[in-house]
Amino acid sequence: MASINGSTTPSSTASSGSVPDSAASDVGSSQSDITNVTVEDGNGPTATFSERPVKAIILGAGIGGLAAAVLLSQKVNNLSYVVYDRNDRVGGTWAENTYPGVRCDVPSHVYQLTFAPNTDWSEYYAKGEEIQRYYARVTEEYGVRPNLRLLHEVLSATWSSETHQWKFQIRDLVTDTVFQDTADFFISVPGRVNQKALPDIEGLGTFKGQVIHTAKWDHRISLEGKRVAVIGNGASGQQILPNILPQVAHIDHYVRSKTYVSPAFRHGLKEAAADHPGAHTYTDEEKRLFRENPSEYLKYRKELDKKHYGSVNNQFALLGSDDNHKLRESLLKTMLDRIHGDKAWLERLTPDYSPGCKRLTPAPGYLEGITGPKVEFIDVPIVRVTENGIVTADGNTRNVEIIVAATGFKDGFYPRFPTYDGNGTDLSKAWRPGGVIGFPETYLGIMAPDAPNYFFILQAQGNAFGGSVPHQAEVSAAYIARVIRKAQRHGYRAVYPSQSAAREFSEIVDEYFDKSVTNDGCRTYFKLLDQPGKSRNVIGFPGTTRQRLEVLSEPRWEDFHFDGAGFGKETGEHETGTNSKPNRFRRFWGSGRSKLDEANDLDQITSYLQEVGQVDLRRLYESP
């Protein structure tokens, strides 16, 4: 057994896939270990019979990719894996988004992997850089780092029905060389918010000043005393505006649509303020209590998590419901309080759609900023950009020195590169509106029909109501491990859901969100078409997080096709040994003796015996 303290982690391998020094520098030496649990020096749980070696390629070193790397390595025997990411450090959106004021609006002690609790969070709502450092520590303390290939961009992925493997074209961004890699299983975790979307505005390329997207912030640029345009009022626009306001001379704030501002992301959470966006700074005494009293820390974590599950009926999300109307009134009251009772301003800021159509954001300091003397709030459409400024539909031209595009992201629910399934269909095109399928066709938000050994995390239909993003990722990874083990242990070379299963799941999705508030008149990345009105919900799982966990706890094998090496679909691998007749059981049956029998490990064989009162009947005789 190896203690998770980073010191026992093997060093990174040196090659075109080596990890840059920046990854190592992310890890703070002064912090205590994330957790005091242990991981196996071996690879995964104890096996009772031989399992063929398998390889997985994980795309993305963000929250979902790292959760998959840790859990798959512990849940699947004889597994090797590689994690590819185009960034120079782990953390996904928290590695890419470094603009002034970036932080999470979910409590730090919730926005962490459940199996790797961190008692040292500095604030109730952590800054982005602290979140990134946390996930960098996960890579060290859980042995992921040797498997990382940062600064590598996957160019294409193709399923080969001949080899029953995925084939990848990958570019090393350091050497600019392209090479191939293969894997039995492909886990795609590209993230939803990392493909920046610059606004499609005439003349933007002619602007002589500097244009910065919030997701690619250039810290060398000085904002001191500058006239700045901030385009967009989503989460990044709401965060960056009050954080740069003290430095700049003036801000022209361009908004396409109005938005609600909430006290907190969930009812009962601490409310952040303009002068304290972290809401609460944890004292040394609080951190010490968390470290030295695990039961108290667990109680604290559970209380925070409960607040994310408290409204599981989700009635406010029903369009036209009384609960949604009450939520609207509550939000407008909060907004009115923040603008000091100015009803004329409130009327100007009030959206014409129901709350929940877009993601609610607390945005401490935003309303106070846009109603202040240094900001001009502009809700007239932009017509074009000139060499020196921005022209709006009312004929006004406002000159600025810097344009900040807080305009969000695109293509969050499609593969970012050509991805060819078992039929040779490129899902990166087929799933787009106007493609042969027209939407991301998923099975339970985690697999796709006709795409063997292909999984995705935090993509279409991968996020349920309640719980946190890290928890959603863990649930997905555990399900993926079960499916891989099924294929591995029973000799299947490929596994994928049937078309009928995916189609019927899509029907459930459509029915569940038919009366959803997301179908109101807002633009949101929640929807397939980022346009006002009714459109397919692409972010949500059709149920609560608890229901999602139960649905994914035991795969419905009857929904799957299984391909073997010598048999057809839904049959086992062709292995004959001394018998010329194919037999699906022979590959693992062997002599009829378990590996534990051969080792004569009588303690393990009798592990079903427990101390009085310690028997868990739900898990008795079930595999780990």
GUFILUM-675870 format. One record per residue (C-alpha): x, y, z. Coordinates in steps of 0.2 Angstrom, whole numbers, padded with zeros to 4 digits, always signed. Each point is the difference from the previous one (the first is absolute). Example, Ala and Ser with C-alpha at 12.3 -4.5 7.8 and 13.67 -1.06 7.14 Angstrom:
// residues 2
+0062-0022+0039/+0006+0017-0003/
//
This chain:
// residues 624
+0000+0000+0000/+0006+0018-0004/-0005+0015+0011/-0007+0014-0011/+0013+0013+0004/+0008+0003-0017/+0017-0007+0006/-0004-0018-0007/-0006+0006-0017/+0012-0006-0014/+0008+0014-0010/-0006+0005-0017/+0006-0010-0015/+0011+0011-0012/-0006+0000-0018/-0011+0010-0012/-0013-0003+0013/+0010+0007+0015/-0008+0012+0012/+0006+0018+0000/+0008+0006+0016/-0015+0012+0002/-0010-0015+0006/+0012-0004+0014/+0000+0018+0006/-0019+0000+0002/+0002-0011+0016/+0002+0010+0016/+0012-0008+0012/-0006+0009+0015/-0018-0008-0001/-0005-0016+0009/-0005-0015-0010/-0017+0001-0008/-0005-0016+0009/+0007-0014+0011/-0008-0014-0010/+0011-0013-0009/+0001-0007-0017/+0006-0017-0006/+0018-0001-0006/-0007-0013-0012/-0012+0005-0013/-0018+0000+0005/-0010-0012+0011/+0006-0018+0004/-0004-0012-0015/-0007-0017+0003/+0003-0005-0018/+0011+0006-0015/-0006+0016-0009/+0008+0005-0016/+0010+0016+0000/-0009+0015-0007/+0004+0017-0004/-0010+0016+0001/+0003+0017-0007/-0008+0015+0010/-0002+0016-0009/+0001+0015+0012/+0009+0003+0016/-0014+0010+0008/-0011-0005+0014/-0009-0014-0009/+0016-0007-0008/+0010-0001+0016/-0015-0008+0009/+0000-0013-0014/+0018-0003+0001/+0000-0003+0019/-0015-0011+0001/+0003-0010-0015/+0018-0004+0005/-0007-0006+0017/-0016-0009-0007/+0007-0009-0015/+0014-0013+0001/+0013-0001-0013/-0004+0017-0006/+0013+0012-0008/-0006+0018-0005/+0006+0016-0007/-0008+0017+0003/+0002+0013-0014/-0003+0018+0002/+0005+0015-0011/+0004+0012+0015/+0016+0001+0009/-0008-0004+0017/-0014-0010+0007/-0017+0007+0006/-0010+0003-0016/-0010+0016+0001/+0010+0005+0015/+0016-0002-0010/-0006+0010-0014/-0011+0014+0008/+0012+0011+0010/-0009+0017-0002/-0001+0012+0014/-0012-0005+0013/-0003-0018-0006/-0007-0011+0014/-0013-0014+0002/-0017+0004+0006/-0002-0017+0008/+0008-0002+0017/+0017-0007+0000/-0003-0014+0012/-0013-0006-0013/+0009+0003-0016/+0013-0013+0004/+0001-0019-0004/-0009-0009+0014/+0014-0012+0003/+0013+0013+0001/-0006+0013+0012/+0011+0015+0003/-0001+0008+0018/+0011+0015-0005/-0012+0010-0011/+0003+0018+0003/-0017+0007-0004/-0018-0006-0001/+0000+0004-0018/+0018-0004-0007/+0009+0010-0013/+0004-0009-0016/+0018-0001+0003/-0003-0009+0017/-0011-0012-0009/+0013-0004-0013/+0013-0003+0013/-0012-0012+0009/-0002-0011-0016/+0019+0001-0003/+0002-0008+0017/-0012-0013-0005/+0011-0005-0014/+0015-0002+0011/-0008-0008+0015/-0010-0013-0010/+0014-0004-0012/-0008+0007-0016/+0015+0011-0005/+0011-0014-0008/-0015-0003-0012/-0003+0018-0005/+0005+0007-0017/-0003+0018+0001/+0002+0012-0015/-0007-0014-0011/-0014+0003-0011/-0011-0014-0007/-0003+0003-0018/-0012-0015-0004/-0007-0016+0007/-0005-0015-0010/-0007-0017+0005/+0007-0015-0009/-0011-0014-0002/+0014-0011-0005/+0011+0003+0015/-0014+0004+0012/+0009+0016+0006/+0000+0018-0002/+0013+0008-0010/+0006+0018+0003/+0009+0014-0009/+0009+0011+0013/+0011+0015-0001/+0013+0004+0012/-0001+0019+0002/+0018+0001+0006/+0008-0008-0015/-0014+0003-0012/+0001-0019-0005/-0015-0011-0003/+0000-0018+0005/-0013-0014+0003/-0006-0009+0015/-0013-0014+0003/-0011-0005+0014/-0013-0013+0004/-0011+0013+0008/-0003+0019-0003/-0006+0011+0014/-0004+0017-0007/+0000+0014+0013/+0004+0016-0010/-0010+0012+0012/-0015+0011-0005/+0009+0017+0003/+0016+0000-0009/-0003+0003-0018/-0001+0019+0000/-0012+0009-0010/+0005+0017-0007/-0015+0011-0005/-0004+0000-0018/+0001+0019-0002/+0004+0009-0016/+0017+0008+0000/+0006-0008+0016/+0016-0005-0008/+0004+0018-0005/+0000+0007+0018/+0017+0008+0003/-0001-0003+0019/+0001-0016+0009/-0014-0013+0000/+0000-0013+0014/-0012-0015+0003/-0002-0003+0018/+0005-0018-0002/+0017+0005-0007/+0005+0014+0011/+0016+0009-0003/+0007+0005+0016/+0013+0011-0008/-0013+0012-0005/-0002+0015+0011/-0018+0007+0003/+0005+0014+0011/-0008+0016-0006/-0007-0008-0016/-0017+0002-0008/-0006-0018-0002/-0015-0008-0008/-0007-0016+0008/-0011-0010-0011/-0011-0012+0008/-0009-0002+0017/+0001-0019+0003/+0010-0007+0015/+0017+0006-0006/-0007+0017-0005/-0008+0002+0017/+0016-0005+0009/+0013+0010-0010/-0009+0017+0000/+0000+0004+0019/+0018-0007+0001/+0008+0011-0013/-0011+0015+0004/+0012+0008+0013/+0014+0000-0013/-0008+0006-0016/-0005+0018-0004/-0017-0006-0008/-0010-0015-0005/-0012-0001-0014/-0010-0016+0004/-0009-0008-0015/-0014-0012+0004/-0010-0010-0013/-0013-0006+0013/-0005+0003+0018/+0004-0012+0014/-0005-0004+0018/+0012+0002+0014/-0003-0011+0015/+0006+0001+0018/+0008-0017-0002/+0001-0015-0011/-0011-0010+0011/-0012+0005+0014/+0009-0001+0017/+0017+0003-0006/+0010+0015+0006/-0002+0016-0010/+0015+0008-0007/+0002+0019+0001/+0009+0013-0011/+0013+0002+0013/+0002-0018+0004/-0004-0011-0015/+0007-0015+0009/-0014+0002+0013/+0010-0007+0014/+0019-0002+0003/+0003-0016+0010/+0011+0003+0015/+0015-0011+0005/-0011-0006+0015/-0014-0006-0012/+0013-0009-0011/+0008-0008+0015/-0017-0006+0006/-0004-0007-0018/+0017-0009+0000/+0000-0007+0018/-0018-0004+0002/-0006-0011-0016/-0017-0002+0007/-0003+0019+0002/+0007+0003-0018/-0012-0014-0007/-0014+0008+0009/+0004+0017-0008/+0002-0007-0017/-0016-0009+0001/-0009+0016+0006/+0006+0009-0016/-0004-0015-0011/-0017-0001+0007/-0004+0018-0006/+0004-0006-0018/-0014-0013+0001/-0012+0009+0010/-0012+0005-0014/+0000-0017-0009/-0017+0002-0006/+0006+0015-0010/-0017+0007-0002/+0007+0017-0003/+0007-0007-0017/-0018-0003-0007/-0005+0014-0012/-0014+0010+0007/-0001-0008+0017/-0004+0009+0016/+0018-0005+0007/+0008+0008-0015/-0010+0016+0002/+0005+0001+0019/+0018-0003-0005/-0001+0015-0013/-0008+0011+0014/+0014-0005+0012/+0014+0004-0013/-0007+0017-0005/-0001+0005+0019/+0019-0005+0001/+0004+0010-0015/-0010+0015+0006/+0009+0000+0017/+0017-0001-0009/-0004+0015-0011/-0006+0010+0016/-0019-0001-0005/+0002+0009-0017/-0016-0007-0009/+0004+0008-0016/+0017-0009-0001/-0009-0017+0005/-0012+0002-0014/+0014+0002-0012/+0009-0015+0007/-0015-0012+0002/+0000-0014-0013/-0015-0005-0010/+0002-0018+0003/-0002-0011+0015/+0014-0003+0013/+0009-0016-0003/+0000+0001-0018/+0018+0005+0002/+0012-0006+0013/-0003+0012+0016/+0016+0009+0005/+0003+0010+0016/+0012+0013-0008/+0005+0009+0016/+0004+0018-0004/-0007-0001-0018/-0016+0010+0002/+0008+0013+0011/+0013+0002-0013/-0011+0002-0016/-0010+0013+0009/+0015+0010+0006/+0008+0015-0009/+0014-0009-0009/-0011-0011-0010/-0012+0003-0015/-0012-0015-0001/-0004-0002-0019/-0014-0011-0005/-0001+0006-0018/+0006-0013-0013/+0018+0002-0006/+0001+0003-0019/+0019+0000-0003/+0017+0003+0007/+0011+0014-0007/+0019+0002+0002/-0003+0010+0016/-0017-0005+0007/-0017-0008-0001/-0016+0006-0010/-0017-0004+0006/-0017+0000-0009/-0005+0017+0007/+0015+0008-0010/+0011+0003+0015/+0019-0004-0001/+0009-0003+0016/+0019+0000-0001/+0010-0012+0012/+0017-0006+0001/-0003-0018+0005/-0015-0012-0004/-0003-0014+0012/-0011-0014-0007/-0009-0008+0014/-0010-0010-0013/+0001-0017+0006/+0003-0016-0009/-0006-0011-0015/-0001-0018-0005/-0001-0006+0018/-0010-0016-0004/+0009-0006-0015/+0016-0009-0003/+0013+0014-0004/+0008-0010-0014/-0005-0014-0013/-0006-0014+0010/-0005-0015-0010/-0012-0013+0007/-0002-0019-0005/-0010+0005-0015/+0013+0013-0006/-0011+0014+0005/+0009+0016+0006/-0009+0005+0016/+0008+0017+0000/-0011+0004-0015/-0015-0012+0002/-0005+0006+0017/+0000+0019-0005/-0017+0008-0005/-0002-0004-0018/+0011-0016+0001/-0007-0017-0004/-0005-0002+0018/-0002+0018+0005/+0004-0001+0019/+0012-0009+0012/-0008-0018+0000/+0004-0008+0016/-0004-0015+0011/-0003+0006+0018/+0012+0015-0004/+0015-0011+0001/+0001-0011-0016/-0006+0001-0018/-0007-0013-0012/+0011-0007-0014/+0015+0007+0010/+0009-0015+0007/+0010+0002+0016/-0004+0019+0000/-0004+0009+0016/-0002+0019+0004/-0001+0009+0017/-0009+0017+0003/-0006+0001-0018/-0018-0001-0007/-0013-0006+0013/+0015-0002+0012/-0005+0012+0014/-0015-0003+0012/-0009+0012+0011/+0008+0000+0018/+0018-0005+0005/+0016+0008-0007/+0010-0002-0016/+0013-0011+0008/-0013-0011+0007/-0008-0002-0017/+0017-0004-0008/+0003-0014+0014/-0016-0008-0004/+0003-0001-0018/+0018-0007+0002/-0007-0013+0012/-0013-0006-0013/+0014+0000-0014/+0011-0011+0011/-0015-0013+0002/-0002+0000-0019/+0019-0002-0004/+0001-0014+0013/-0015-0009-0008/+0009+0000-0017/+0017-0004+0007/-0005-0014+0011/-0012-0009-0012/+0011+0002-0015/-0010+0013-0010/+0010+0011-0011/-0013+0013-0002/-0016+0006+0009/-0012+0013-0005/-0019+0004+0003/-0013-0004-0013/-0008+0013-0011/-0017-0004+0008/+0007+0003+0018/+0007+0016-0005/-0016+0006-0009/-0011-0005+0014/+0012+0010+0012/-0002+0015-0011/-0019-0001+0001/+0002+0000+0019/+0011+0016-0001/-0012+0009-0011/-0015-0004+0011/+0009+0005+0016/+0005+0017-0007/-0016+0003-0010/-0006+0012+0013/+0017+0006+0006/+0003+0018+0003/+0015-0002-0012/-0012+0001-0014/-0005+0018+0004/+0007+0015-0010/+0018+0000+0005/+0016-0004-0008/+0010-0013+0009/+0013-0014-0002/-0012-0011+0008/-0009-0002-0016/+0005-0008-0017/-0004+0016-0009/+0006+0016+0010/-0015+0009-0005/-0016+0006+0009/-0014-0012+0001/-0003-0019+0000/+0015-0011-0004/+0008-0017+0006/+0008+0001+0017/+0018-0006-0003/+0007+0002+0018/-0012-0009+0011/-0003-0018+0005/-0019-0003+0001/+0000-0002+0019/+0008+0005+0016/+0018-0005+0005/-0006-0013+0012/-0010-0008-0013/+0014+0001-0012/+0012-0009+0012/-0013-0014+0002/-0003-0002-0019/+0018-0001-0003/+0004-0011+0015/-0004-0016-0009/+0002-0001-0019/-0015-0006-0010/+0010-0013-0011/-0015-0004-0010/+0002+0017-0008/+0017-0004-0007/+0008-0008-0015/+0015-0010+0004/+0013-0005-0013/+0013-0014+0002/+0016-0005-0009/-0008-0015-0009/-0019+0002+0003/-0013+0012-0006/-0009+0013+0010/-0006-0005+0018/+0011-0015+0001/+0017-0004+0009/+0017-0001-0006/+0006-0014-0011/+0012-0011+0010/+0001-0018-0003/+0016-0006+0009/+0001-0019-0003/-0019+0000-0005/-0003+0004-0017/-0018+0006+0004/-0001+0019+0005/-0005+0003+0017/-0004+0017+0008/+0005-0005+0018/+0017-0009-0004/+0011+0016+0000/-0003+0003+0018/-0005-0017+0007/+0017-0008-0001/+0002-0015+0011/-0015+0005+0011/+0012+0007+0014/+0000+0018+0005/+0016+0010+0001/-0004+0000+0019/+0000-0019+0000/+0016-0001-0009/+0008+0012+0012/-0008-0009+0014/-0006+0017+0008/-0012-0007+0013/-0002+0016+0009/-0006+0008-0016/-0011-0015-0005/-0008+0002+0017/-0002+0019-0001/-0019-0003+0001/+0002-0002+0018/-0002+0016+0010/+0000+0006+0018/-0017-0001+0009/-0010+0015-0005/+0012+0005-0015/-0009-0010-0014/-0007+0011-0014/-0013-0011-0007/-0002+0011-0015/+0018-0003-0006/+0001-0018+0006/+0007-0011-0014/+0001+0014-0012/+0016+0005-0008/+0008+0017+0005/
//
